[in-house]
Amino acid sequence: LERMKREFKAPVETGPPQVAYRETITRRASFDYTHKKQTGGAGQYGRVIGYIEPLKDRSYEFIDQVKGGKIPREFIPSCDKGFRQAMARGILTGFPVTGVKVVLTDGQDHPVDSSDLAFQTAAREAFRQAYLRANPVILEPIMKVSVEGPSEFIGNIFASLNQRRGIIISSLEDGQFARVDAEVPLSEMFGYSTTLRSLTQGKASFTMEFLKYEPVPAPLSEKIKAELAEKKKKADVA
């Protein structure tokens, strides 16, 4: 960093790595959206009706329940594509949306103005219409953390994990050796190696791997949204 500043006169902003957050919904919400656009030539028209609801098992599921040809068969994949596009960038943080089932129940086309693009746009906007009513939340990556070291420092290890919003899963003491397993948010683990070294005189070590995504506590959610909005604002200015 110093060489970049000194030799290349390049100012550098530093900070902790960006956590890969996700978004999801917590309740069902319906949508009924009509995309209608009329210009000089052929216009655009597409109407989609249905609902979204939480999905625990998979990241995304699309179900077509449209009857009677209300939406022509060739435009059903267009709706699916539009919903996927909307989920690629969540409204709260800009990170992808996961864990959503989309059920398309009805709709309407126009004999002249309906098109692949029109139904993609209708589906994309319909998802955004329902999303905020579905009580969206931010998800954060939770890591499986295992700390090993001399048993004399197990109290310090417990304290260091608790301070990082960690949940202790198990602990083992075998003579002079101790091991603690915990689940800790990734955002709290930056700099942990330095902290652990100072707490245990450099005698303990830890391993960490991704485990799952879990909702962020409400007070932290607002802080994360504010930080990401500020970062986006700086990037736009730059």
Secondary structure, DSSP 8 states (H G I E B T S, - for coil): -HHHHHHH-------S-----EEE--S-EEEEEEEEE--SSS-EEEEEEEEEEE-SSSSEEEEE---TTSS-GGGHHHHHHHHHHHHTS-TTTSS-B-SEEEEEEEEE--TTT--HHHHHHHHHHHHHHHHGGG--EEEEEEEEEEEEEEGGGHHHHHHHHHTTT-EEEEEEEETTEEEEEEEEEGGG-TTHHHHHHHHTTT--EEEEEEEEEEE--HHHHHHHHHHHHHHHHHHHH-
